Amino acid sequence: MNEFHDAPIHHLSAWYPGDFPGGKEDLVLVLEPAHLAEIEAALRSARARGLAMEEIAKDDFPLPDTAALLGRVRAALEDGPGLVVLRGFPVERFEQADIEAIYWGVSVQLGMPTSQSVMGDRLGHVIDVTDQDPDARAYRARRKLYPHTDFSDFAGLLCLHQGRAGGVNQFISGPTVHNLMRERRPDLLRALYRGTPWHRLGEAKPGEPELTAHRVPVFSCRDGFVSLRYSRTYVGEAIHDLGEAVTEETREALRLFDELCTLPELTLEFSLRPGEAVFMNNFTMLHGRSAFEDSPADSSGETRRRHLLRIWLAVPDGRPVVPELDVFGTGTKGGVPVRGEGHTPSFARRAPVS
């Protein structure tokens, strides 16, 4: 049952950017040489056993001496600000396939990777493919990403290459937005707890409708934990289809929520450098990104593209959440249903995103 949390949220995840005077540096944990030596040994062991990247489970990538550091990562995500940067992935010393396996092996210490799209990609590539697919979903496009959450407990992004310009990461505290809405318009906060149906943007299970049969709350509360789920694209497309069935109160609540989520005074911004990974708690943290440009092709025709690896992690013993957060019928921790060969995450948007 979705309970209305009618009290201020006093938690480290309810932050303002000014709480981090050093910006990104206040959130950094470092993979030291001893950690990297252990990670590389785990990689060699997995390769010697012939394990493909997606076959590597936590026990296949033993990191006993790195466990304390990764425990601090999880603590920051669950009990701290909901955001942490892990620096020191050796992206310059290894081929991409090995870096992918390393990132996967470290990430499975925190949770279980889930599908991010109809392609079933459990390790996604954040890279612009709009030259091939103009309607590619946001993580495969160079356009601005508005503040949103992903469909998992945790999400992570590892920078392999930076683009020529842009691509600045943006983070907003969901509990802080909740507190501000409670102060200014508690009636509209209640509307966000009721939520709206969501559009599945072409990624519904076979035979399932594009609109969810249930309302997906923006804010929800279970066992005292206030959680967040939001994407203005998924919600906007649903409202486009629902038309007059959506009340003015709901529309006003969503407008105020969007306004707060884009306030500069609530937004922490920083860029990831190669070898840095940011992990975030999707139930407390909104994230976005400015539009970016790739470097032009050099004399050989090669283009240095902005390229990040993305992972979504389900945490079986993680935060309790209400079942209404399930958008795709895969469970609240199930990610996006896989549709198989020939399907790509692509959707021609009809609702304006301003």
Helices and strands as residue ranges (DSSP letters): G 17-19, G 23-27, E 28-30, H 33-48, G 53-55, G 58-60, H 67-78, E 83-87, H 96-107, E 112-113, E 124-126, G 138-140, E 145-148, E 154-161, E 165-166, E 169-173, H 174-184, H 186-194, E 219-222, E 225-228, H 232-242, G 243-245, H 248-261, G 264-266, E 268-270, E 276-281, E 285-289, E 292-293, E 307-314, G 323-325
